[in-house]
């Protein structure tokens, strides 16, 4: 049985201006973000282009999906992230 205390992890994500993450995935965890302010462009392995998540958007990242987010603007972007289920919190990967 899944431990309800460990079933959901939530945190604030602040992306500095000009930042870009690596290419992680979150094992068997699905992630959802609520963008509070700013813009977070997402890239997903195997997909052309970006998903521009803006304030008020709620993007979802499926389990084991290589992705990265960036902040090309001159202002920090803020999001609340929630990860569901267990597994390793972050696994570093490289886009193919």
Secondary structure, DSSP 8 states (H G I E B T S, - for coil): ---HHHHEEEEEEEE-TT-B--EEE-TT-EEEEEEEESEEEEEETT--S-EEEETT---EE-TT--EEEE--SSS-EEEEEEEES-S-S-EEE---
